[in-house]
Amino acid sequence: MPGLGPSDLRRAIEALCELFYVDLADRPDLAPALAAAEEALVAAGEPTIPILIRLMEGSDIKSHLHLASVLGRIGSPSLGPLRRVIATAEDPYSRSFALYAVGKIGSPVVHEALPEVVGALMHPDKEVRDSAARTLGKIAEAVPPGLLSERRRIEMHDALIRALGDPQPAVRAKAVRSLGKLASGGHLDETRRRELRFRLEALLERGEETDWDHAFIVRRQVKEALSRLSDAGP
């Protein structure tokens, strides 16, 4: 692939990406072929990015997961194009999977996407908000605390706290999980860790005058986040 001209490279990328529509539940024997296709695209690197992003439009979830994985593994060169998709794509599905792909970038440079990711938490589509809440936790894991300014840490924390009031249980659960990752990653000071513990414990206290969350998926994440807070120290 590295020796191909632009036209042939496009056709080669499109041919490999056709494999991503395979349902492995029906064809488990093709798993090695899909893995090899991912490896080839990652090895081809940056020239594949605009084509992969274009192929995300109208793709199904099976294909999207592979495309996001490839873009994430290519790493920092994918970040700028993915940020543009998050900020400008009209299709919520494309925004959601661009957020998912950003979460797959394990480099600290991923913190540069925080303005778009935080903004996506206010999107009207629940899947976009869900992906944004998840991706903030991934950023917290990928970025050393010293690399984030206090303003950025507060911005992440406050956005996730607001998401605890989201009408969708899945979004609230992702927000709780990501708040736990902020704490365990060293991004919260002692005051915010203490306040977060108080807020999370209130979600477990069932009663008419409490903030108890009726969704089991949220309460389960609360217990895990409280464990992370304990591991992070007082």
C-alpha positions in Angstrom: 0.0 0.0 0.0 2.7 2.6 0.7 3.8 2.4 -2.9 0.4 3.0 -4.5 -0.7 6.2 -6.2 -3.6 8.1 -4.8 -6.3 6.4 -6.9 -5.1 2.9 -6.3 -4.6 3.6 -2.6 -8.2 4.8 -2.3 -9.4 1.6 -4.0 -7.2 -0.6 -1.8 -8.5 1.1 1.4 -12.1 0.8 0.3 -11.6 -2.9 -0.5 -10.1 -3.6 2.9 -12.9 -1.7 4.7 -15.5 -3.8 2.9 -14.4 -6.6 5.2 -15.5 -4.6 8.2 -19.2 -5.2 7.3 -18.7 -8.9 8.0 -20.7 -10.2 11.0 -18.2 -12.3 12.9 -21.1 -14.0 14.7 -22.0 -15.6 11.3 -18.4 -15.9 10.0 -16.0 -16.3 12.9 -13.5 -17.9 10.5 -13.0 -14.4 8.9 -11.7 -12.9 12.2 -8.0 -13.2 11.1 -8.8 -11.4 7.8 -10.5 -8.5 9.6 -7.5 -8.2 12.0 -5.1 -8.3 9.1 -7.1 -5.5 7.4 -6.9 -3.3 10.4 -3.1 -3.9 10.7 -2.6 -3.0 7.0 -4.6 0.2 7.4 -2.8 1.2 10.6 0.6 0.5 8.9 -0.5 2.7 5.9 -0.9 5.5 8.4 -1.9 9.1 7.8 -2.8 8.9 4.1 -5.7 6.7 5.0 -7.3 9.1 7.4 -9.5 11.2 5.1 -10.7 8.1 3.3 -11.5 6.3 6.5 -13.4 9.3 7.8 -15.4 9.6 4.6 -16.3 5.9 4.9 -17.7 6.5 8.3 -20.6 8.3 6.6 -23.5 5.8 6.2 -21.5 2.9 7.7 -23.1 0.4 10.1 -22.0 -0.2 13.7 -19.8 -3.2 12.8 -17.8 -1.2 10.3 -17.7 1.9 12.5 -16.1 0.0 15.4 -13.3 -1.1 13.1 -12.9 2.3 11.5 -12.7 3.9 14.9 -10.2 1.4 16.1 -7.9 2.0 13.1 -8.1 5.8 13.4 -7.4 5.5 17.1 -4.4 3.3 16.5 -3.0 5.7 13.9 -3.0 8.1 16.7 -2.3 11.8 16.8 -2.5 12.4 13.0 -6.2 11.4 13.3 -7.0 13.9 16.0 -7.5 17.1 13.9 -9.8 15.4 11.4 -11.8 13.7 14.1 -12.2 17.0 16.0 -13.7 18.5 12.8 -16.2 15.7 12.5 -17.3 16.1 16.1 -17.7 19.9 15.6 -19.4 19.9 12.2 -21.0 16.6 11.2 -24.7 16.9 10.7 -25.2 13.2 11.3 -25.2 12.4 15.1 -24.1 8.8 14.3 -20.9 10.1 12.7 -20.3 12.5 15.6 -20.8 9.7 18.1 -18.2 7.4 16.4 -15.8 10.2 15.9 -15.9 10.7 19.7 -15.5 6.9 20.2 -12.4 7.1 17.9 -10.9 10.0 19.9 -11.2 7.8 23.0 -9.1 5.1 21.2 -6.2 7.5 20.8 -3.9 6.6 23.7 -1.5 9.6 23.3 -1.6 12.5 25.7 -2.1 14.8 22.7 -5.8 13.7 22.9 -6.3 16.5 25.5 -6.4 18.9 22.5 -9.9 17.6 21.7 -11.4 18.6 25.0 -13.3 21.7 23.7 -15.2 19.5 21.2 -15.7 16.6 23.6 -17.0 18.8 26.4 -19.3 20.6 23.9 -20.7 17.3 22.7 -22.1 16.6 26.2 -24.7 19.3 25.4 -25.7 17.8 22.0 -29.4 17.0 21.7 -28.7 13.4 20.5 -28.3 11.0 23.4 -25.8 8.8 21.6 -23.5 11.8 21.1 -23.8 12.7 24.8 -23.1 9.1 25.8 -20.0 8.9 23.6 -18.8 12.3 24.9 -19.2 11.2 28.5 -17.2 8.0 27.9 -14.5 9.8 25.9 -13.8 12.3 28.7 -12.9 9.3 30.9 -10.6 8.0 28.2 -8.9 11.3 28.0 -8.5 11.3 31.8 -6.7 8.0 31.5 -4.5 9.0 28.6 -3.3 12.4 29.8 -1.0 12.8 32.8 -2.5 15.3 35.4 0.4 17.7 35.1 -0.3 18.2 31.4 -3.9 19.5 31.9 -4.3 23.1 33.1 -6.5 23.7 36.1 -9.1 25.3 33.9 -9.3 22.2 31.7 -9.6 19.9 34.7 -12.4 22.0 36.2 -14.1 22.1 32.8 -14.0 18.3 32.5 -15.2 17.9 36.1 -18.0 20.4 35.8 -19.3 19.1 32.5 -19.5 15.6 33.9 -21.2 16.8 37.1 -23.9 18.4 34.9 -24.3 15.2 33.0 -25.3 13.5 36.3 -28.7 15.2 35.6 -29.0 13.9 32.1 -32.4 12.3 31.4 -30.7 9.2 29.9 -29.5 6.6 32.4 -26.7 5.5 30.0 -25.3 9.0 29.8 -25.4 9.4 33.6 -23.7 6.0 34.0 -20.9 7.1 31.6 -20.5 10.4 33.5 -20.1 8.6 36.8 -17.6 6.2 35.4 -15.6 9.1 33.9 -15.7 11.1 37.1 -14.2 8.0 38.8 -11.4 8.1 36.2 -10.7 11.8 36.8 -10.3 11.0 40.5 -8.1 7.9 40.0 -6.0 9.7 37.4 -5.1 12.5 39.8 -7.1 15.2 38.0 -9.2 16.2 41.1 -7.9 18.0 44.1 -8.9 16.9 47.6 -11.9 19.3 47.8 -13.4 18.1 44.6 -12.8 14.4 45.5 -14.6 15.0 48.8 -17.5 16.8 47.1 -17.7 14.0 44.4 -17.8 11.3 47.1 -20.7 13.1 48.7 -22.6 13.5 45.4 -22.1 9.8 44.5 -23.1 8.5 47.9 -26.3 10.5 47.6 -27.1 8.6 44.4 -27.2 5.4 46.5 -29.4 6.7 49.3 -32.9 5.7 48.5 -35.7 7.9 49.8 -38.2 10.7 49.0 -35.8 13.5 50.0 -32.6 12.1 48.4 -30.9 12.2 45.0 -31.2 8.4 44.7 -30.8 7.3 41.1 -33.5 4.8 40.1 -31.3 3.3 37.3 -29.4 0.2 38.3 -26.8 0.9 35.6 -26.0 4.2 37.2 -25.8 2.8 40.8 -23.5 0.1 39.7 -21.1 2.7 38.2 -21.4 4.7 41.4 -20.1 1.8 43.4 -17.1 1.4 41.1 -16.4 5.2 41.1 -16.5 5.2 44.9 -13.9 2.4 44.8 -11.7 4.5 42.5 -12.1 7.5 44.9 -10.9 5.3 47.8 -7.9 4.1 45.8 -7.1 7.7 44.9 -6.7 8.6 48.5 -8.6 10.8 51.0 
